[in-house]
């Protein structure tokens, strides 16, 4: 084998990962050394992605577009598998499940309001100024804003194969705009609330001390024995992802054998939403390991929450940098009008919707719940936590935990999204059917939000 630089297949992975690593470190340096960058509260991975995108368009580096898309696709699934393998803390399960369920309804109802808004915009454009507009493109708004670059990449690519030219880059561009909305608009909102006296910005304690239990729970495997503890976490994540591939392949092959027409719609969605299957299998493995430990079949707990958190964070950081860097600006030049309408109006309706529902669900910590949900449902969970830390640096309110538990219930409540995303591009008539179904499901979710454990806030609106 040729081990020199001439063997591009041998060195390409290292070169591309080197670009990502370099931009992450540069972005972190800029955030630490520049007060302007720090005050913008833009996540390091987002800044790194934009830096890499800029380098790509200056021609200073050659970015492997296909490799970046592969990283984006796999990163979201690996990150969610790592999160799902974590052993949950023991809490008041009744109250946590109730608020988690309602938080899930808040999240999915926001997807619906974003989807309804997006469809109205793109269908309206298709029947007026832009007859060639892909009518179902509006559903990329909840994918990009609500679910982030991973799903925006997956569904945008799927829509591109169905005739939406530039769909992949359009979805990723919406996701990138969502980060800017979360970070920049979120900061503006925080400052408006602070100046009006409704919240106070607090400095986080940068000298936090953690006990040993924070890093390692009871009865866990040793840090390093014949196999390293980190290696065990990685092995479980990769094993679950391999099982995800086998299960998804089995499902898609079975559907194709039964009905080729159905397979054409469902199979692309199953591969696009493979992180849901991965999360379910990770939870199954977690339950099996817990049962085996309780029955005395195994003596130790194999998962380590601290390491799994770090791994999921690393997967998501790489996914975000690669996702933003893989945007093709050329692909969206003819889509500037729908892009601007979706991103601006989408941000406005997301804020107005969350103001209403968060007042009902989080009456005791309204602003913490509102700010964190806005950050997550325009950016990612990391931007939600970043904004939350400005008013709740020690994360004393349940707002941060609601993002996690709500996302778990959101996977369940969000199952109809799969149907709507697959239904809309079938025909113009199906776009209208999808719009009607989205409105109907939004009304059902509103009943859950306002009728289950109803509460009222004494705080003012913005």
N, C-alpha and C positions, 0 to 999 in steps of 0.2 A: 504493500500500500504506500502511496505517496503521502507523506506527512507534511509536505510544504504548503505554502500559501496558495500554490497552484490548484490544490484540491479544495475547491470551493464548497463541496458537499461536506467535507470534514470540518471546516472552520466557520461556515456561515452561521450556525446556531450561536457560537461563541461571540461572533462579531455583532450579531443583532442583539443578543442579550447584553453585550458590552455597551451598546448605544443606550439601551434602556437603563442599565445600572448607572451609567455616567450622568444621564439626565436626571435620574432620581436624586443622586448625590448633589448635583449642581442646584437643583430646585430646593433641596433641603438647606443648602448653604445660603441661597438667596433669601429663603424664609427666615433663617436665623440671623442673618446679618443686615437685612433691610427691614426697617420698621414699616415702610409702605407695603411691602409684600406681606409682612406678618399681619398688619392690620386688615388686609384684604380677606384674611382667613381662607384663602384659596388652598385646598389640600395640596400637599407636596406632589402627589401623583398626577393631579390635574395640571399643575404648573409644568411638571416634567414632560407630560404628554404634549403640551403646546410648544415647549422648547424643541422637542424632537420633531414635531410637525414643521416648525419654522426652519430647522436645519435641513429637513427633507426638501423643502421648496427653494432653499438657497442653493441647492445642489452640492453642498459641502459633504454630504454623506449619501450613500446609496442604501435606501431602506427596502428590505424585502417585504413587499405589500402582503403577499400570501402568508408569510410567516407571522406577521403582526396580527392578521385576522385569525390565524390558528391559535395564537396566544390568547386573544380576546375570547374566543369561543371556549377554550378549555379552562381559562382562568375563572370564569364565573361559576362553572360546575365544581371545580376543585375547592374554591372558596366556600361555597355553600355546603359541600360535603364536610369540610373541616368544622364549620359552625355547627352542623347537625350532629356530629359525633360527640360534642361536648356533653358532659354529665350535668344535668340541670341542678341548681341549688334547691334545697328544700325550703319552700315558702308556704304561705297560706294559699293552697292550690285553688280553693273556691274563688276567692277574690281575684287572684292572678289570672285564672282562666276566664273570668267574666270580663275583666278589663282588657285582657289579651284578645278576646273574641270581638269586643267592641272596637278595639284598635285596629284589628284586621278589617272590620267593616269600614272604618274611616279610610284605611289605605285603599281598599278595593273600590269604594265609592268615589275616591279621587281619581282612580284609573278611569272609572266610568264617565265622570264629568269631563276629564281630559279627552277621552275617546269620542264622546258626543260632540264636544267643541271641535275637535280635529276633523271629524267626518263632515260636520256642517260646513267648515271652511273649504275642505277639498272638494266636496260635492258641489258646493256653491261655485267655486272657481271653474270646475269642469263644465258646468252648464252656463257659464257666462264668459269670462275673459280668457280662460285657458282650457279649451275643449280637449286637449290631449292630456290633461292632468289625470294621473292615476287616482281614481276616486277613493280607494281604500287607504291612501297614503296618510290620511288623518289619524289612523290608528297607531302610527309611529310616534305620535305625541305622548300617549301613556307609556309606550315602550321606552322612549328616550328619557322623558322626565320622570315617570313613575318607577321604571325598573332599571334604568341606567344603560351604559354602553354595551353590556353583554347581550341583553335582549334586543336593543336597538340594532345591533349588528346582525343578530340571528334573523329577526323578522324582516329587517331591511333587505338582507340577502335573499330571503325567501320571496319577498315581493318583487325583487329584481328579476328573479327567474320566472315570475308570473307576468312580466311585461313592464314593470316600473323602472325605467332607465335611470340609473343613479340612485336606486333605492337604498343600497348599502351605505353609501356615503351620506345620503340624506338623513337616514336614521341616526348615524353616528354624529352628524352635525347637530341634530336636535339634542342628543345626549350631552354634547359638549356645551351647547348653549344653556342646557339645564344646570350644569355646574356653575356657569357664570351667574345665572339667576340665583342659585342657592347661596353662592358666596358673596356676590356684589349686592344684589337686591336684598338678600338676607341681612347684610351689614347695615344697609341704609334703613331697613325696618327697625333693627335693634337700636340705631341711633335716634330714630324718630320716637320710639317708645321711651328711650332713656330721657330725651329732652322734655317729653311730656310728663315725666315723673311716674310712669306706670311700671317701669322696671329699673333696676340698677345693675350696671355692669360690674362684675366682680373679677378680681384677679385670681387665677388658679394658683394653688400652692405647688411650686415647682420642686419642693423638697419633701415629697410624700414618702413615707416609710411604710413598707409592707412586711408583714410577718411571713414565716415560712409557708403557712397554709395557702397564701396567695399564689405561690409558685408550684406547690405540690400538695395534693390532698391526702387524706388518710388511706392507707393500704394500697398505695400506688406502687407500680414496679420501680426498682431503683433507677437513679439517674443514668448510671452506666454499669452494665453488667457484661454479659457476653455480647449484648447488643445495646446500642445507645437508645435512650428514651425517645429522642427525636426521630430516630430511624423507625421506631415502632409506630409513631404517629403518622409518619409519611407512608409507611407500608399499609396502614389501615385505610388512609385516604385513597391511595392508588388502587388498592384492592377493591374498594367500594366503587371507584370510577370504572374499573375494568368490568365489574358486575353490572354497572349502569349500561355500558356498551353492549354486553351480552343480552340484558333484558330488553333494551331498546331495539336491538337487532332482531331478537325473537318476536317482539310485538309487531314490528314493521313487516317482517317476513310473513307472519301469520295473516296480517291484514291484507297484504298484497296477494296472498294465495286465495283469500276469500273474495276480495273485490278490488280490482285494479283502480276503479274510479275513486273509491273511498280512500285507497292508499295514496293516491295523488294529492289528496288534501291533508289527510291525517299524518302521514309519515313524515313530511317535512316539519310539521309542528312538533311531533314527538322528538325528533332530533334537535329542533330549535329550543325546546323546553326541557332538554335532557337534565338540566340541573334540578328540576322538580323530582324526577325519578331518582337521581343521585341522592337528594336530600332524604327521600323516603327510605331508600336502602340504607343510608347512614343511620337513620333513626332505628331501623330494624336491627342493624348490627349492635347499636348501643343497648337496645332492650334485651337482645340475646345475651350479650356480655353481662348485663346487670342480673339477669335471671340465673346465669351460670354461677356468678359470684354468690348470689343469695342462697343457691342450692349447694354451695360448697364444692362445685366442680372445678372452679378456678379460685385461687387464693388472693389474687391481686387485681386491682383496677388498672387496665391498660391505657385508658385515655388520660391525658393530662390537659386540663382546660387552658392553662397558661400557654402551653406550646401550640395547642390547636388554635387559639386566638391569634397567636403570632403568625402561624402558617396561613390562616385564612386572610389575615391582613396583607401578607406578602403576595398571595395569589391575586387579591383584589387590586393591590397597587400596580403589579405588573400588567394586569388586565386593563386598567384605566389608562396607563401610559401607552400601551400597544393600541388600544381602541382609538384614542384621540389621534395618535400618530398615523393611523391607517386611513384617516379621512382624506378623500380626494376632492379638493376644492373645485376642480374642473367639473366634476359630476353634478354639482349643485348650482352651477352658474345660471342655468335656465330655470331654476326653482327658487330664486331669491324671494319672490313675492309670497308663495306659500310658506317658505321657511320663516320669514319675518312675521307673517300673520299667526302662524302656529306658535312660535316661541313667545311672542309678546302677549297675545290674547290668552295663550295657555297658561302663562305665569299669572296673569290677572285672575282668571277663573279659579286656578288652584288656590290662590290666597283667599279669595272671597268664600270659596266652598269650605276651606279649612277653618276660617274664622267662625263659621256657623256650627260646624260639627264638633270642633274641639271644645267649644263653650259647653256643649251638652255632655261630652264624654269626660272632660278633665276640668270640672268646675273648681277643684281645689288647687290646681297648678296650671291654670289656663294658658298663660304666656309660655311657660316651659313646654307644655304639650304642643301648642300652636307652632312655636319657632322650630322645634325639633322635627315635627312632621313636615313643615314647609321645606326645611333643608333636605330631608330625605326624599320627599315626593317631587322635588325638582332636580335634585342631585342624586346622592347615594346616602346610605346610612351614616357614612363617615362625615359628610357635610352636615347632616342633621345633628350629630353629636358635637361637631365643631361649633355650630351656632349655639347649641344648648349650653356648652361650657362657659360661654360668656355671661350667662345669668345664673347658671347652676354648676360652678366649676367642680364641686365635689360630687356631682350627680346624686344629690340627696333626694330629689323628687323621683317618682317612678317613671319619669318621661323617657329616660334612656332605655330602661328595661321594656317599656311599651313598644319601642321601635323593633326590638328583637321578637317579643311575644306576638306583637301585631303582625310582623312579617310571616311568622309561622302560621298563624290563623289565616293570613292573607293568601297563602298558597292554596289553602282549602277553599276559601271563599272566592278566590280568583280563578278557579277552574273554568267557569263560563267564558273567561277571557280567551281561552284557547279556542273555543267554538267560534266566538265573534271574529277573532283574528283570521281564522280559516274560512269563515263564511263570506266576509265582506268582498274579497277580490274575485269571487266566482262570477259575478255579473253586476251591472248597474242596479238591477232590482234588488239584489242581495245586499248592496250597500244600504239601501233604504230599510230593508228588513233588519239589518245589523243595528242601524241607528235606533229603530223602534225597540229592539230587544235590549239595547244598552240603557235606554231611558227607563224601561220597565224594571230592569235589574237595579238601576240606581234607586228607584222608588222603594224596592224591597229592602235594600241596604239602609236606606234612610229610616225605615220602620225599625230595623235592628238598632240603629244608632240612637234614635230618640225615644224608643219605647222600652228597651232593655236597660234596667237600672238607671232610669231617668234622673238627671241632676241639673241644677241651675248654678250659674256662676254669678258672683256679685261684682265681678270686675267689669270695667268698661271695655267697649270695642275700640279698635284702632280706627 
